[in-house]
Amino acid sequence: MRVKLCFGNVLLVDVQDGVLALISEPADYAAQLAGLHREVWQDVNTAVYLNEERSAWTPSLMSCCWTISCLAGNNCAMTYKGIIFDFNGVLLWDGRLHEQAWAEFARQVRDEPFTVAEMAVQMHGRSNHAILEYLTGQKLDFAAAHELAQQKEAVYRQMCLNLGAAFQLSPGAADLLDWLVAHDIPRTIATASEALNVAFFGQHLHLGRWFDVGKIVFDDGTMPNKPAPDIYLRAAATLGLTPTDCVVVEDSHSGIQAARAAGIGHIIALGPAPTHPNLLALPGVTQVLANLGEVQAPVLFDL
């Protein structure tokens, strides 16, 4: 049995039959973690999350991201079979466009501005329906919410088109998706976006190159919104996998809560470096990365 320990993209430790070998620098980090978690090497068929001992980490370690992957053995819970991406904020970095569009819409429906602090909780990762009910203070049926949402989404889609060549997938996304396709890794998108936006993204960002667009899970009005687990339960089922067999990449707190509630096996939180300590502290988060180019797909999928 062999276990590999990494910080981000850097292989630090190789364990063969319980014998620890340091592979690369910084060796002191690897030795420190190994000393804290010698029980990992005693039963390498059992997945142990090192962040259970987060309080013992040094400040420099807090900014690092890590993954444990079992490279042999049938009972290893740390090898995964498929991946589910959130879209807005993960595959497409469009947060500022949504914020601008929602701020403009909020000015039309209420006297108070839609603050950045409010958006962090009430907008990012949530469906249009949920956001509209929050802004209007009313319970809306699907038809009423859809009609209002189209006013905002038309503004947002035009903003995207106005970017021209800059309207593209996030850094590292295309290379990661190409790798997943080449290695036949099951994959889909689970997004709070609604059907017209999904079709818009599919057309202009050529999502059919990497995804079966019929398997993209979106807000169709039939399931509770994030942080409820339904969207990730449906996405895993669409791939024919159990949630524990799946990796999820998310950027919003509500999305991370949804993935955790669904029982997803490995949750990657995506965000700029200053947000990493807070993201890593969220329950369920296994790994924090700055962009999709840092995802260690061969480690996650044992290839």
Stockholm file with secondary structure:
# STOCKHOLM 1.0

chainA/1-303         MRVKLCFGNVLLVDVQDGVLALISEPADYAAQLAGLHREVWQDVNTAVYLNEERSAWTPSLMSCCWTISCLAGNNCAMTYKGIIFDFNGVLLWDGRLHEQAWAEFARQVRDEPFTVAEMAVQMHGRSNHAILEYLTGQKLDFAAAHELAQQKEAVYRQMCLNLGAAFQLSPGAADLLDWLVAHDIPRTIATASEALNVAFFGQHLHLGRWFDVGKIVFDDGTMPNKPAPDIYLRAAATLGLTPTDCVVVEDSHSGIQAARAAGIGHIIALGPAPTHPNLLALPGVTQVLANLGEVQAPVLFDL
#=GR chainA/1-303 SS CEEEEEETTEEEEEEETTEEEECSSCHHHHHHHHHHTHHHHHCTTSCCCGGGGGGGCCHHHHTCCEEEEECSCTTCTTCCSEEEECTBTTTBCCHHHHHHHHHHHHHHHCSSCCCHHHHHHHTTTCCHHHHHHHHHTSCCCHHHHHHHHHHHHHHHHHHHHHTGGGCCCCTTHHHHHHHHHHTTCCEEEEEEEEHHHHHHHHHHHTGGGTSCGGGCEEECSSSCCTTSSHHHHHHHHHHTCCGGGEEEEECSHHHHHHHHHHTCSEEEEECCGGGHHHHHTSTTEEEEESSGGGCCHHHHTTC
#=GC SS_cons         CEEEEEETTEEEEEEETTEEEECSSCHHHHHHHHHHTHHHHHCTTSCCCGGGGGGGCCHHHHTCCEEEEECSCTTCTTCCSEEEECTBTTTBCCHHHHHHHHHHHHHHHCSSCCCHHHHHHHTTTCCHHHHHHHHHTSCCCHHHHHHHHHHHHHHHHHHHHHTGGGCCCCTTHHHHHHHHHHTTCCEEEEEEEEHHHHHHHHHHHTGGGTSCGGGCEEECSSSCCTTSSHHHHHHHHHHTCCGGGEEEEECSHHHHHHHHHHTCSEEEEECCGGGHHHHHTSTTEEEEESSGGGCCHHHHTTC
//
